[in-house]
Amino acid sequence: MTNPSTSDSESKLVEFKELKDTARGEELEALTEHILKALGYEPFRSGRGADGGKDLLCVQKIKSELVQYNRIWLVQCKHFAHGRRAVNEADIGAIVDKCRKHGADGFFVVSTTVLTNELVKVLEAISAERRDGIVTGYWDEHRLREILLRPAVEDVLRRFLPESFRRVQALQPVEILLEKLGAQGVDGLALAEIGRLIARSLDAGRVKKNPSLKYYPAASLDRDSLEVAVAAFSSGDLEGSAEALAKVPYEEWSALVSGFEAENRASAEDLLEYLATEGAEEDQRFAAVRRLVSDYEYGLDEILPLIEQLQPDSVAVLVDDLGLERLVRERVEAGVANENPHSLDDLPAHQGIVGVDVDTVEFSHDPGNTLTARVEFTVEVSVSADGGEDYESYCFPGQGTVYVYGINQMDLEDVSVDVTEFFGTPDGDLEPPDH
């Protein structure tokens, strides 16, 4: 049986072709998982399916005056919208065997097209006969569209089908009201003012119900965590706010932190310092330290105590933020020139170091709040090859270590210059001279 074409009105409203056309239909699975969560079910993943992906299951808690138990549904998602093909028995396979494998007593199909009559009959027969106690159900494209238009699922529609969401939003009651008023002769300026007043009132109502909308008004699947973070920050509970912020994506994390800074800059600074040292995740600690550098102008002396738990890659980014490599290069260039390493005494005759050029700087972080920079450099020395009066410039490789304790305390140690093979040629080339 071929899939009947979708009506123009439906296709313009909610279009499943916005989901990527992949072999496993991962985006449809993710969409379904979030719909189930929004509707109060408890979706989870288990094991590995035949296609290599984790199978989607769902817990339905059934309660009544007479009985209370949990039903486990095995959910199969089929995304054939791009090819407009109906889901058939071969696409689903052995239903009872699959349920046995997962200990499920429910089997559910979610499709972005329709199911063939034959498959529908198979599903109905399994439910009617209660084979192994299994019940079945399905959402075809029509049922799935109806569910996506429910207010409870609005954020899911916005996230996974943004173009469809925009079309749905165009049919909201406020817009319809304004159209009717316009048809009754209300002029454009008055309509615009009415629209602004309604929008302002609706926004105030939403913010009163969900204060986090003040900081992050866009749709969020983690609204509960945002609300907890805002409430905890408002009450001065740094730990509670940090725990809630750890559960949200970076975009939302950043928006809340910016809002906190605008509302109470000092308290937001305290929160960022807490996140930098006590945050559960590396990403959160790193983001907090960067915020302190960018928003509160923390320098090296303030940052060093906060980076002890960060990974080398994170430390490297902060080094760039602080412009630390330039400072280390300046310290090495001045220090080596002034130190005049003892190994230069092995040369026949020389007039000291003419210049120092730092080649590489590699940072690491040691326990005790110390940044260490391993440095390789080239020194230019004026040398008399035969010990006479004619001097020429030669270049020699060197290395050293800079221990960074603060902006005004950088100790250059372990400096060495290799002259054993008499590297260098006049004019500073790095090839051995041909003598």
matplotlib code that plots the C-alpha trace (Angstrom):
import matplotlib.pyplot as plt

x = [0.0, 1.4, 1.3, -1.4, 0.0, -0.3, -2.8, -1.3, -2.7, -0.9, 2.3, 2.5, 1.8, 4.0, 6.5, 8.4, 10.9, 12.7, 14.1, 17.2, 16.8, 19.1, 19.1, 18.2, 16.1, 18.0, 16.3, 12.8, 13.9, 15.1, 11.9, 9.8, 11.9, 11.3, 7.6, 7.1, 9.0, 6.9, 3.7, 4.7, 6.2, 9.7, 11.7, 15.0, 17.6, 18.6, 21.1, 21.9, 19.4, 20.0, 21.0, 23.7, 21.8, 20.3, 16.7, 14.1, 11.8, 9.3, 7.8, 4.0, 2.9, -0.7, -2.7, -6.3, -8.4, -8.0, -4.5, -1.1, 1.7, 4.3, 4.0, 7.2, 6.8, 9.3, 9.2, 10.0, 10.5, 10.3, 11.1, 10.0, 8.7, 11.3, 10.4, 6.7, 6.6, 4.3, 5.6, 5.0, 5.4, 9.0, 10.1, 9.0, 10.0, 9.0, 7.2, 6.6, 10.3, 11.5, 9.3, 10.5, 14.2, 13.6, 11.1, 8.5, 4.8, 3.9, 5.0, 4.6, 5.3, 6.0, 6.0, 6.3, 4.1, 1.2, 1.2, 0.0, -3.4, -1.6, 0.7, -2.3, -4.1, -1.1, -0.8, -4.5, -4.4, -1.5, -3.4, -6.7, -5.1, -2.7, 0.1, 2.6, 0.5, 1.6, -0.5, 0.3, -0.3, 1.0, 1.3, 1.1, 1.9, -1.6, -1.6, 2.0, 1.0, -1.9, 0.3, 2.9, 0.3, -0.5, 0.8, 2.6, 4.8, 5.4, 9.1, 9.7, 8.2, 10.3, 13.5, 13.1, 10.9, 11.7, 10.1, 6.9, 6.9, 7.0, 4.0, 2.1, 2.9, 1.4, -2.0, -1.9, -5.1, -3.5, -2.7, -6.2, -7.8, -5.8, -6.8, -10.5, -10.1, -8.4, -11.3, -13.7, -11.9, -9.4, -6.5, -2.9, -1.4, -4.2, -3.7, 0.1, -0.5, -3.1, -0.6, 2.1, -0.1, -1.3, 2.3, 3.5, 0.7, 1.4, 5.1, 4.5, 2.3, 4.7, 7.6, 5.6, 4.9, 8.4, 10.9, 13.7, 12.0, 13.4, 16.9, 16.3, 13.0, 13.6, 12.2, 14.1, 13.7, 15.5, 13.1, 12.8, 16.6, 16.6, 13.9, 15.9, 19.0, 17.2, 15.5, 18.7, 20.7, 18.0, 18.2, 22.0, 22.3, 25.5, 25.7, 22.1, 22.4, 25.7, 24.1, 21.1, 23.3, 25.3, 22.2, 21.6, 23.3, 26.0, 23.8, 21.3, 24.1, 25.6, 22.3, 21.5, 25.0, 24.7, 21.3, 22.6, 25.5, 23.0, 20.9, 23.5, 27.0, 28.7, 26.7, 27.2, 31.0, 30.7, 28.8, 31.4, 34.2, 32.2, 31.7, 35.4, 36.5, 33.6, 31.9, 31.2, 32.2, 35.4, 33.4, 31.6, 34.7, 36.5, 33.5, 33.4, 37.1, 36.8, 33.8, 35.8, 38.6, 36.3, 33.5, 35.4, 38.9, 40.6, 44.3, 46.9, 47.3, 43.5, 43.3, 46.1, 44.3, 41.3, 42.9, 44.3, 41.6, 41.6, 42.8, 45.9, 43.7, 41.6, 44.8, 46.1, 43.0, 43.2, 46.9, 45.8, 43.0, 45.6, 48.3, 50.7, 52.8, 53.9, 55.0, 56.9, 58.7, 59.7, 61.0, 63.1, 64.5, 65.6, 66.7, 68.8, 70.6, 71.4, 72.4, 74.9, 74.9, 78.2, 78.2, 79.1, 82.5, 83.3, 83.5, 87.0, 86.2, 82.9, 81.6, 78.4, 74.8, 73.6, 70.0, 67.5, 64.6, 62.0, 60.9, 58.3, 56.5, 54.6, 52.6, 51.7, 50.1, 51.7, 50.2, 50.5, 49.0, 52.1, 52.1, 55.2, 56.4, 58.9, 60.7, 63.0, 64.9, 67.7, 70.6, 72.7, 76.3, 79.2, 82.0, 85.6, 86.0, 89.9, 90.1, 91.4, 90.0, 87.4, 83.9, 80.9, 77.3, 76.4, 73.1, 72.8, 69.7, 68.8, 66.1, 64.8, 61.9, 59.8, 57.9, 54.9, 53.9, 52.2, 52.2, 55.4, 57.0, 58.2, 61.4, 63.6, 65.6, 67.4, 68.7, 71.1, 72.6, 74.0, 77.3, 78.9, 78.6, 79.2, 75.8, 75.2, 76.6, 77.1, 73.9, 72.0, 71.3, 70.6, 72.8, 76.3, 79.1, 81.3, 84.8]
y = [0.0, 3.4, 6.3, 8.9, 12.4, 14.8, 17.6, 21.0, 22.6, 20.0, 20.1, 23.9, 23.7, 20.9, 19.4, 16.4, 16.8, 19.3, 16.2, 14.8, 11.7, 9.2, 5.4, 5.2, 8.3, 9.6, 13.0, 11.4, 9.3, 12.4, 14.3, 11.3, 11.1, 14.7, 14.5, 11.6, 13.5, 16.6, 14.5, 13.1, 9.7, 8.5, 7.6, 5.9, 4.1, 0.5, -1.8, -1.8, -2.4, -4.3, -1.1, -0.4, 2.3, 2.3, 1.3, 3.8, 2.6, 4.4, 4.0, 4.7, 4.9, 3.7, 4.6, 4.1, 3.3, -0.4, -0.8, 0.8, -0.5, 0.5, -0.4, -0.6, 0.4, -0.4, 2.5, 2.1, 5.3, 5.2, 8.4, 7.9, 11.5, 12.3, 9.2, 9.4, 5.6, 3.9, 1.7, -2.0, -5.2, -5.8, -2.4, -3.4, -7.1, -9.6, -7.5, -10.1, -11.2, -7.6, -7.0, -10.2, -9.1, -5.8, -7.1, -4.7, -5.2, -2.5, -1.9, 1.5, 2.8, 6.4, 7.4, 10.5, 8.9, 6.4, 2.7, 0.1, -1.5, -4.9, -3.5, -1.8, -5.2, -6.9, -4.4, -4.6, -8.4, -8.5, -6.1, -8.0, -11.4, -10.0, -12.1, -12.4, -9.7, -7.1, -4.1, -2.0, 1.5, 3.9, 7.6, 8.1, 11.4, 12.8, 11.9, 13.1, 16.5, 16.8, 16.1, 18.6, 21.3, 20.9, 23.7, 21.2, 20.2, 23.8, 23.8, 20.5, 21.7, 24.9, 23.0, 20.2, 21.7, 25.5, 26.3, 24.5, 26.3, 29.6, 28.7, 27.5, 30.7, 32.7, 31.2, 32.2, 33.9, 37.3, 37.5, 36.3, 38.9, 41.7, 40.5, 40.6, 44.1, 45.2, 43.8, 45.9, 49.1, 49.6, 51.5, 50.2, 52.4, 51.4, 47.7, 48.0, 49.6, 47.0, 44.3, 45.8, 46.1, 42.5, 41.3, 43.2, 41.8, 38.3, 38.6, 39.9, 37.0, 34.5, 36.0, 36.0, 32.3, 31.5, 34.1, 32.6, 33.9, 37.3, 36.0, 33.4, 34.1, 31.6, 28.0, 25.7, 22.0, 22.7, 25.3, 23.6, 23.8, 27.4, 28.2, 26.5, 28.4, 31.8, 31.1, 29.9, 32.9, 35.3, 33.7, 33.7, 29.9, 29.7, 25.9, 25.4, 27.8, 26.1, 22.6, 23.8, 25.6, 22.4, 20.8, 23.4, 24.0, 26.6, 29.1, 29.1, 29.1, 32.1, 34.0, 33.5, 34.5, 37.7, 38.4, 37.8, 40.2, 42.9, 42.4, 42.0, 42.3, 41.5, 38.4, 37.2, 37.5, 35.4, 32.8, 32.7, 32.3, 29.4, 27.8, 28.2, 26.3, 24.1, 23.5, 19.8, 19.9, 21.1, 23.1, 25.0, 25.8, 27.0, 29.1, 30.7, 31.7, 33.1, 35.2, 36.6, 37.6, 39.2, 40.7, 41.5, 42.1, 39.4, 39.4, 36.7, 37.2, 36.6, 33.8, 31.6, 30.3, 29.4, 27.3, 24.5, 22.0, 22.9, 20.7, 21.8, 22.8, 25.1, 26.6, 27.3, 29.3, 31.3, 32.0, 33.5, 35.5, 37.0, 37.7, 35.8, 34.4, 37.9, 38.6, 35.3, 36.1, 39.5, 37.9, 35.4, 37.8, 40.2, 37.4, 35.4, 38.5, 39.6, 36.2, 35.4, 31.6, 29.9, 27.6, 30.6, 30.5, 27.3, 29.5, 30.6, 34.2, 36.2, 39.6, 38.5, 38.0, 40.4, 39.3, 36.7, 35.3, 33.1, 30.3, 28.3, 28.7, 25.7, 26.2, 23.6, 23.9, 22.5, 21.8, 24.8, 27.4, 27.7, 28.1, 26.7, 27.7, 25.6, 27.9, 27.3, 30.2, 31.2, 33.5, 35.6, 35.9, 37.8, 35.3, 35.2, 31.7, 31.8, 33.9, 36.9, 40.4, 39.6, 38.9, 37.6, 36.9, 33.2, 31.7, 29.0, 27.1, 27.4, 26.5, 27.4, 27.3, 30.2, 29.7, 32.1, 33.0, 36.3, 39.2, 40.6, 37.4, 35.2, 33.3, 32.2, 29.1, 26.1, 28.3, 26.5, 27.3, 24.5, 25.5, 22.0, 21.7, 25.4, 25.9, 28.9, 30.9, 34.6, 36.6, 34.3, 31.2, 28.1, 25.7, 24.8, 26.9, 25.3, 25.7]
z = [0.0, -0.9, 1.4, 0.5, -0.1, 2.8, 2.4, 1.5, 4.7, 6.9, 5.0, 5.3, 9.0, 10.4, 7.8, 8.9, 6.1, 8.4, 10.1, 8.5, 6.3, 7.9, 8.0, 11.7, 11.9, 14.9, 14.8, 14.9, 17.8, 19.7, 18.8, 20.1, 23.3, 24.1, 23.3, 25.7, 28.4, 27.8, 28.1, 31.5, 30.5, 31.4, 28.2, 28.4, 26.3, 26.7, 25.0, 21.3, 18.6, 15.4, 13.6, 16.2, 18.0, 21.5, 21.6, 22.9, 25.7, 27.8, 31.3, 31.6, 35.2, 35.5, 38.6, 39.5, 42.5, 41.8, 40.4, 40.2, 38.0, 35.4, 31.7, 29.7, 26.0, 23.3, 20.9, 17.2, 15.1, 11.3, 9.3, 5.7, 5.1, 2.5, 0.3, 1.2, 1.9, 4.3, 7.1, 6.5, 8.5, 7.1, 8.6, 12.0, 12.3, 15.0, 17.6, 20.3, 20.1, 20.4, 23.4, 25.1, 24.6, 26.4, 29.0, 27.5, 27.7, 25.2, 21.6, 20.0, 16.5, 15.7, 12.0, 9.9, 7.2, 7.6, 8.4, 5.9, 6.6, 7.0, 9.7, 11.5, 11.6, 13.0, 15.8, 16.6, 16.6, 19.1, 21.4, 21.1, 21.7, 24.4, 23.2, 26.1, 27.7, 25.1, 24.0, 21.0, 19.7, 17.1, 16.0, 12.3, 10.7, 11.4, 15.0, 15.5, 14.0, 16.4, 19.4, 18.3, 18.2, 21.9, 24.2, 26.4, 23.4, 22.1, 23.1, 21.4, 18.2, 18.4, 18.9, 16.3, 13.6, 13.8, 10.4, 11.3, 14.7, 12.9, 10.8, 13.8, 15.7, 12.8, 13.7, 17.4, 18.9, 19.2, 15.5, 14.7, 17.0, 15.3, 11.9, 12.9, 14.4, 11.2, 9.1, 11.3, 10.4, 13.2, 11.7, 11.6, 14.3, 16.8, 15.9, 16.5, 20.0, 20.9, 19.9, 22.0, 25.0, 24.7, 24.2, 27.2, 29.4, 28.2, 28.8, 32.3, 33.0, 31.7, 33.7, 36.8, 36.4, 35.2, 36.5, 34.4, 31.3, 32.3, 31.7, 28.9, 27.1, 24.3, 24.4, 26.7, 27.5, 30.8, 32.1, 35.5, 36.0, 34.9, 37.5, 40.2, 39.3, 39.3, 42.7, 44.3, 43.0, 44.3, 47.8, 47.8, 47.5, 45.4, 45.7, 44.6, 41.7, 40.5, 40.7, 38.5, 36.0, 35.5, 34.0, 31.2, 27.8, 27.6, 25.7, 28.5, 31.2, 29.6, 29.3, 33.0, 34.1, 32.0, 33.6, 37.1, 36.4, 35.3, 38.4, 41.1, 39.8, 43.1, 43.8, 40.2, 40.8, 43.9, 41.9, 39.1, 41.6, 43.2, 39.8, 38.9, 42.0, 42.9, 39.5, 38.9, 35.2, 33.5, 30.9, 33.7, 35.6, 32.5, 31.3, 34.8, 34.8, 31.3, 32.4, 35.3, 32.9, 30.3, 32.5, 35.7, 34.3, 36.4, 35.8, 36.2, 40.0, 40.5, 38.0, 39.2, 42.3, 40.2, 37.5, 39.6, 38.5, 34.8, 32.0, 29.9, 26.9, 29.1, 30.6, 27.1, 26.2, 29.3, 28.6, 25.3, 27.0, 29.4, 26.8, 29.0, 26.2, 25.2, 28.9, 29.1, 25.8, 27.1, 30.4, 28.5, 26.0, 28.8, 31.2, 28.8, 27.5, 31.1, 32.3, 29.6, 30.0, 31.1, 28.1, 25.9, 27.6, 25.5, 22.4, 21.2, 21.8, 22.0, 22.8, 24.5, 23.4, 20.6, 20.6, 21.8, 19.7, 21.5, 19.1, 21.2, 24.5, 26.0, 29.1, 31.8, 35.2, 38.3, 41.7, 44.0, 41.6, 39.5, 35.7, 34.0, 30.6, 28.8, 26.3, 23.3, 21.9, 19.6, 20.8, 18.5, 19.7, 18.2, 17.9, 16.7, 15.3, 15.5, 18.6, 16.6, 16.2, 13.5, 15.0, 13.2, 14.4, 15.0, 16.2, 18.9, 20.2, 23.8, 26.3, 29.7, 32.1, 33.4, 36.6, 36.7, 40.3, 39.4, 37.0, 38.6, 39.6, 36.7, 37.5, 34.6, 35.5, 33.9, 31.1, 28.7, 25.3, 23.1, 21.5, 21.4, 17.6, 17.0, 15.3, 13.2, 10.3, 9.8, 9.2, 11.6, 9.5, 11.5, 9.5, 10.8, 9.3, 6.6, 8.1]

ax = plt.figure().add_subplot(projection="3d")
ax.plot(x, y, z, "-o")
ax.set_aspect("equal")
plt.show()
